[in-house]
């Protein structure tokens, strides 16, 4: 039934909901148009526009700018989370998923890559960081990437600040607050600096096709948490995002979703879900046949697992081998299955393709080796130097990465991504002023190009999209904090 209380014409609301679905992925069907009106009224006020209809007309009449997208995301997304929300999921992580990953990585570089997609105000990634701190206490020199992304800049700002009120601790054990937080004012608590620096916050619109990519560090993930996120997208958009998440995982990597999002239809590219005490995790199986094209799925957004599946949740000792109980023999299930060719590929370009394949699977040392062969074949190819730089940066070899980036820029001074990556490198070192210069160089070069032109070595990223990403990086608070590999000790 039509809601007669709408202050905007139905045709305008329909067009606006379509625009938001396409540009941000946010889904506002007709039954949520009242929510849409409330949010868009707040966005209009924040933009200095008293006439809501005029503001909507402005949004519909031209492509959304980065600034407009940020304002819309701020007022149309709802942050509802708290530490260790959905205890069954964190029980699965603590007892099975993370111990399995730690065992498999202990003798293979001690690297863990985890992504909280749709991190809201940061409670989820910090909860993971606290779990890792407990599980890795006493282990030295682990290289942990714990990436937290969201479309709402205010959420990211709060997460980077790391200060939370009592409401964020509901249903959280008291000892968590006592061990990992310090009261900074009445009713507000700041997370311990050692936990805070484990998490890197970054702007990402999941609806954009800018991931996976080496350029934004979203690739070769061992574990992705995307909980209570996909349900807010329209079916086609949710399927496209599911495909991107699949590609961002290493083979046999895991995707943790909320119980309401457990859908073997929408997530058909993954192996069927494993259920444990009400939590659902999907696995990216090694490719044997081409996966079904999830982006073409247009049916119901979620065809959940049947109730019978939930009634037969395996006991701890019956959990599938992907996440065996601690103390059992750990099969090498997380080992990548795509191997580089036994004979060297022919030519620098083919060598770089092989290097990318290895890098996408997290085999960075092998990838660096193929890059070095590509450079030996053609020392004047800036793309080879750039690819080697991104791999060296992932390996924690900042000085070597800088040298490779500067070689790439010597060979191609207008190499936009090399300027951008040097900016990110300077941010990781806390040298924000220098980072700003490199980002400024990149923006100057981008402004000379059509918005829809594809940027070299960007995996299909357009000039307009990269410009938005750079401006988001510059706007993100505390952007200089990167993941580190400190020695772990108990607080």
Phi, psi and omega in degrees: 000137181294136178275110184289352182273000180301134179267346178249149178300146182299322180298321179292318178297320179296315179295321180294317179296323177295317179299315182294322179296319182287318188271325183243346184082352181291133187254117177235082174293174188302325181291349178249016183293333176293320175297319180298317180296318179298315181293318183289330176295318178294322178295321178298315179299317180295335180270000179081021181248115182282331182267109185295318180298319178295323178295315179296319178301321178297319179296323184280343188271349182207159178303142180296135174276167177299319180296318178296319180298319179296318180296316179298315180298323181297323188256352182249355177253147184244127179265109180225093182204172177198169184295134179057038176297139184064076186303331181294324178294319180286334173295318176298316180297313185289321187271334188230301189297306183292317175302323178296316179296317181298315180297319183289334183264350186300321182256012181228058172094349180051049178242133174233134179234115184230140183232125171262102184268120188078057191282351182057231185267012169102356182298321181295305180298325177293326176297319177296318179300320179293322175298313180298322178299319179289316184287332183254011180302127181093350178267136186254149168061041172277139178261101186248123169256117176235093186266134179235121183234152176200161179271343185266112183295331178291323175299315181297321180297317179293319179298318180293327177292322177073027180244129187225148176271176184302329183298334179284353182249010179296137182063020177254132179305141184300327184293336178299313180296319182294324186274324191247003184225156176230132180288125182255338171198172186305115176082006181231138188228136180257136181289150183300137183305327181294328176279321181301318185285352177285339187252134175248121179266139182209143178288135172205129170266108183300339180284345179277142178273063181243017180209153358287153180196143173295331188291333179245014174069016177256089181191161174047045180279138175281327185210133176238131171254118178226076188254135179057037180239307185299331183296342182268000180258152171297158189304311183295320180291319178299320180294321179296318179295319178302321177295320178293321177298320178300315181289336181281351180267149167289160174302135183072011172288165186244146175241117179260122179239170177283158179306324181291343183257003180290103185223109178287353176273305179296322183259040185295339179290340181268161170295151181308149187296145168262130180251139177215112177051038177092000177255148184236134177224134179254153182240140173276106182286152176299137186291122174248317175232155180304131180292157177294149184279094182299329183295342181270355181291128182228014179277201178303141184300325183222117169252091192292161175300149183292153178304327180300325178299318182288335180282348181244044178298129183291146171292168185305317184285352181255003182300140182305154187303338181303326179230073181287158178298150177304141177096347178271165179297125184264109175292157184278057187288339183269001179292135179297146184255345178273118183258148176290159180297148180288328177258143181301137175297162185265113175098156184296320181297317180293323176297321178293323177299317178295321178299317179297319179302314179295317182296319180298333179266005177084007180268074191288323180297318177296319180299317179298322179298317178295324177297317180297325175293321178297319180293321177297329179285321181213095184287347183261013180267106184295331181297323180295318179294321179295314180299318178298323179297315181295324178291317178297325178295319177295330178281357181082015182262073188297316182296316179294322178298318179299318179299317180294321179295320179291327174294319178299318180288329175297320181281330182216086184300339180262020180286096189300312185294333177292318174299315181299316182291323174296323175299315177298322180296317179295322176300318181296338180264003180077014182259072189294325181297315177295321178302318180300324179293317179293319177296322177297319176301316180297316180297320179299316179294320182294325183290347177273356186245153174299145183301329185266005178285136180283133181277137181302134177065026186251008182059038175093004180289134179273164179299319180295318179294318180295322177300318178297320180297315181297317179295327176293319178299317180294331181275341185288128180291148176053038185293346183282349182281122181243169175292144178233175179234062182285164171292139182269136174211157183286146176282000000 
